[in-house]
Amino acid sequence: MNGRRYSAPMRRGPSPAAIVLAVLAVALLGGAAALGIGAGAGWIGKDTKTVVVNARSTALPAALPAAVSNKAAPIPGDGFDPARIYAERSPGVVTVYAFFGDPANPSTVGAQGSGFVISSKGYILTNAHVITNAGDTNGKVKAASHLYVEFNDRDRVPAKVVGWDVYDDVGLIQVEPSEHAVRPVPLGDSASVVVGEPAAAIGSPLGNEDSLAVGVVSATRRAIPALTVRRYNVVDAIQTDAPITHGNSGGPLFDARGRVIGINAQIRSQSGTGNDSGVGFAIPIDAAKRSITQLLDAGRVRYAYVGITTQDLTPALAQVLKYPVKQGALVEDVRPGGPGARAGLRGSSRPINALGYRDLRTGGDVIVAIDGKPVRNADDVVRIVSYSLRPDGVATFTILRGKQQRTVAVTLGDRATAPAAG
């Protein structure tokens, strides 16, 4: 699910005919399309995951910068009270209007999404695809030239773009608190989210400002194609059945105590249009915290780059392929000239048909640990690189090559300078 794109200036009460849904509707992937993005998106066929996506430069920060800290307290109690969540949190949720050109020009492309206040200094979190042209261009990503934020009292004020992270689809903007009072919402901990817990989404679906939807967390740790850089995945996304649609992008997903656990970002539906029931996904708030920290500290978010794709090695598959380990990440492809190739990692070249896997190849290295951290599957590689490694750093990959275990030192690259996937 993405922010709405339209080709005329957005004003109160626009006619439906004046609104054109964004080119970013690629977010509304059907089931087959979601699995067929290709190597660059983190999947090859059905079962292969990329290892190079969203590899971050630092571990999870202990605390957010002081500029975005707030004193908002969780809602007391152990129950789930959607009416109270709405009453206490909706003043901190906003509608975002972005224009890519002169708003007075009817041909100017615009976008409408959602956001939420995280600081008394006027900082607001949203999605990168709401405030930039990322996903609509193969060239340089540009921010909206005019940006406005509308609060739940319908007062609208100008805003500025602070920065964005295209890989995790996080956008950070700011309004001047003197132009409108701000009411920050508390940020939670997405790592502690469990399947089955209740969730509430507040935003502006289809331009219907200040709307509440409720449901449960359907799954955690999902890998979903990023809207903003479609060849890479967002890892550890939160899946929810809370109804969300176009215009909810950038809005908060709250837990039962009114803490933000994710940024609503996408929906996948069977038709691919969002007109039927779909599955919603939110960017985990822990990932957004890392993005915020780097944006405020350095003005950009850096990601490490390995340049390999891997396949889950499960106990059953390891037995069929006669590997002497039960779990790990089987290296399938090594990008020529990339950090993994320079370190000597080997990919798989021997096709094999086993357990219904399609296009499976074997014969490559099996990663069993990185810097001493166990690797049980391909997602573990992504998480370790994401949370612990940095560009230009050196990581020790413990691998199995044939029957022998060995260590390989990989000098990591930087995603910003990595070549596009072929």
N, C-alpha and C positions, 0 to 999 in steps of 0.2 A: 504494500500500500504506500502510496506516495502522496506528496503534496499536489494540489490541483494546479495545473497549468491552464492559463487562459490568455486570450489575445486582445483583451480590452481592459482598461483600468478597472480595478475592483472597487466597487462602492457598496454601500448598504443596500441590500435587497436586489442583487443583480438578477436578470432573467436567466433561466437555465440555458437558453439558446446562446447567451453571451459567453458561456463558460466552455472551454475546450479542455478536456482532460489531458494531463501532461504526456509528453512523449515518454516520460519515465514510467509509463504504465507497464513497462517490461517487468516491474516488480510483481505484477499480477500473473505469476507463472502458473501454468497448468502443471499437473503432476509429472508428465513426461518431460516437459520443457525444463522443469526445475532440475532434472537429473541429466540433462543433455547439454549443459553449457559448455563443456569441454575442459581441457586441462587448465586453462587459465582461470576458470571460475572455481577451481577446487575439486572438480569431478572429472574423471575420465570414464565414460560409460556410467555405470551405476555405483561402483564400489570404490573408486579411487579418490583419494583426497590429496590436495596439494599441501606441501609442508611449508611453503614460503609465504603463505598469506598472513597478514596482520602480525608479523613478528615485530615486537616493540623494542624500544631502546632501553627501557628501564623496567624494574619490577614494580608491582603495585605500590603506589606511594602510601606512606603511613597516614598522611592527612592531606586534605586539599589546601591550596594556597590560602592565606588569610583573606585575600580579596574576594574569595567566593565561599567563605565559610559563613554559616548562618546559625541562628539560635532557635530555629523552628523545632519544636518538640514533637515526638511521635504522639499519636492519639492513644490515650491510656486504655487499658482493658485488653481482653483476649478475644473478643468477638469481632465479627465483621459487620459493620454498620455503614452501608454505602451512602445513606443520606447524610451521615455525619462527615464522612470523607469528602463528599461533595461540598457541604457547607463550609468546611474548614480549609479545603484545598483549592476550590475553584477560583478564589480571588488571585491565586498565584499562577493560574494557567492562562495563557494568552493565545490569540490568533495572530499569525505572522503573515504579512503581505509583502512579497518581494517583486520588484519590477526590474526588468533587464532592458532599460531604456527609459525614455520620458513617460511617466505615468499618464500624462495628458494626451499622448499619442495613441489612438485606438489600435494601432498595429503592434504596440509594445507587448511583448510576452511577459506574463506575470505568473506568480505562483502563490498559492495559499496553503499554509500549513498551520501547525500548532507549536507551542513552546511552553516553557515554565520557568519562573523566576527562581534563581538559586542563591542570590546574594542581595543584601541591602544596597549594594553599589550598582544595582540594576543589571547584573549579568543574567542572561537567559539562555537556556539550553534548547536546542532544536536539532533537526537533521541537516547535514551538509547539503542534501539534495533539494532542500527547501530554499536555501539562501544562495546557492551557486548554480552554475550550469553544468555541474558534474553529472555525468550520465547522458547528457544531451550532446556532448562534444568529444571528439577524439584529440582535441588540441588542448590548449592551456585552460585550466579551470579558472573561471572568473566569478567574482561575487556579484550579487545584485547591485545595481547602481542606485536604487532607491528602496528603502526598507522601512516598514511601518509595523508597529505592534499595537493590537487592540486588546484592552483589558475587558473583564467581564461586565464592567459598567458601560461598555461600548465607547469609552473614550479611547482615541487613537493618537499615538505619539510616534515621532520618527525614532529610528534605531540605527545603530551602526554595526557592521560586521567586525568582530574581533578576530576570528579565524575559523578554520574548519579542518577536519580530518576526513579525507575522502575514503579511507580504507574501512573505518568503523562508522562512517556516515554520521559524524557528530559535528554540529555547528554551534558556535558560541557567538552570541550577539549581546549588545548592551543598549539600554535606554538610560536617559538622564533621570535619576529619581526625583529631581526637583520638578519635572514635568508631569509626573504621575506617581503617586505613592505605590511602592512595590511591597509585595508580601511573599517572601521566599518560602519554598516548601523544603522539607528535610529530605536528604538523600539517604537511601538505605544501603544494603549490602547484597548485591545480586548473587554472590557466591553462596549465600545461605538459603536461597530460594529453593523450595522443594515442590515437586509435582503434586498437584491437588490443592495447594493453598489458594485462597481467594485472591482476586485481583480486580482493580478498578481502573478504567481508562477515562481520562477527561480530555476533551479536545474539540475540534471543529470539523466533524465529518461532513463532507459535501457542503461546506460553508455554514453549517448549522452550529453556530458558536455555542460554547459552554455546554457541551453535551456529555452525559455520563453513560458509560457502558460497564457492565460487570460480568465476571466469569471466573475461571480458575486458571492456574498455570498448568498447561497441558503437557509441557516437556521443557527440559532445560538442556543447555549445552548443544543446541542445534547449530549446524554450520549452514549458513544461507548465503547465496550470491549477493554481493554488495551492489546496490543500485548505482553507486557513484563510480566504481571501478569494477565493471562487470566480470572481469576475468579473475577476481579474487573473492574469497569468502569472508564474511563476518563470522567469527567463532563464538561459541558460548551464548548464542542468542536465546532469548526466552520465548517459548511458544505459548500462546494463550488463545482461549476460545471467547474471550471478551470481544464483542462485535466492534471492529474498527474498519475504517475504509478511507477513501481519498479525503485528504484534509486533516486526518488524525496524525499525519506524519509530524514527528517532533514533539508530540504531546507525551505526558507522563503516564507510566503504568505504575499504580500504587499497590502496596501490600495492604494488609488488613489494618495496619496502624498508621496508614497515610504517609508512608515513606516511599520515595521513588525507587523502584527496582529496575526500571528500564525505560528507554525512549522508544515509543511506538514508531515503527519504521516501514513495515511491509505487510502485505497480505497475499496469500496464494489461494486461488480458487480454481475449481474445475474448469470453468469457462475461460479463465484468464482475464475476465473483465471486471471482477469484483461485484457483479450483480447477483451472484449466487453466494451461498454460505462459503466461507473460506477459513483459512487458518492464519492467525495474526502472529507477527514476530516483533520483538522489541530488542533494541541494542542493550546489552547488560550495562547497568549504571556503573559498575566497576571499570569497564572499558572506557566509558565516558569520563570518569574521574581521571584516568591516565591521560586522556586527550586534553582535558582542561588544564592539567598541571603543565604539560609540555607547551601548550599554546600560550599560556601566560608567562612561562619561564623563558621560552625560546622563540615563540612566534610560529612554530610549526611542530608537527608530530613526525618523528622519524621511526622507521621500521627496519629491522634486520632482514636480511635476504640470504636464503640458502641455495635456492635454485634446484630443488628436487621435488618429485611427487612420490607419494608412498601409498601403500595398500595395507589395510589392517591384516595382520597375521594372527588368526585365531587359533585356538588349540586344535580344532578339527582340520583347518587348512594346513597347519604346520605338520600334522600327522600325514596328510595326503601328500604334501610336497617333501616330506622326509627331512624337515629341519629339526635340529637337536634342541630347539627351544619351543616353548608352547605359545608364547606371545611376543609381539614386537611390531615393528613397522617395516614392511618389505619395500625397499626402494625400487620403484618401477622406472622412472625417468630421471636422468641427470642432465640439466641444461648445459650445453656446450659453453665453455668459457666462464661458467658461473662459479661461485664459491665452492659448491659441492664437488664440481668437476676438478677444480684446481687442487682440492684436498685429496682427490683420488677415490671418491665414492663411486660405486659401480651400480648401474641400473640393471634391470632385467630385460632379457632379449628372447627367452624361450617361451613361446606361447603354450598354454596348457588349458585344458577344459576340466574344471573340477568344481564340484558342489554347486553347479549352476551359475558360477561367476562368469561374466562375459568379458572377453578381451583380456583375460588374465595372463600375465607373463611372470616367469620366475627366473631364478638364477642370479638375482642381484643381491646386494648387501641387505642384511636385516639389522635395523637399529634397535638396540635393546636398552640403551641409556644415553642421556646427554648430560654432561657435567655431573655424573653420578646419580641423576634422577632417573628412575625406571621409566621405560617406555613400553606401554602395553598395547598401543594401537597408534594409528596415524594421527588421531586427534591429540594424543599426548605429545607428539612431536610439536604440533602447532602450539599447544599451550605452553610448553617449556620455552620454545623460542619466543613466544609472545610475552611471557611474563618475566623472563630472566635474562635474555640476551640483548645485545645492542650492536648496531652497525659498527664495523671495524674491530669488534671484539673477537676473541678466539674462544671457540667452544670445543669441548672434547666429546666426540661421538663414539660411543662404544658399539661396535658392530659385530655381526657374525658373517664371516665370508667363508662359504663352504662349511667346513666343520670347525674352523678356527675363529676364536674371538680375538679382536684386535681393537686398538683405539686409533681414531683419526682426528687430527686437529683441523678444524674448519675456521678460517678467517672470514667472518661474515661480511656481506656486502650491505648496501643501502638500497631499500626499495625504490627510492626516488630516482636512482640512476640505473636501475635494472632494466634490461631490454623488455619490451612488450612480448607477451607470449605469442608464439607462432601458430 
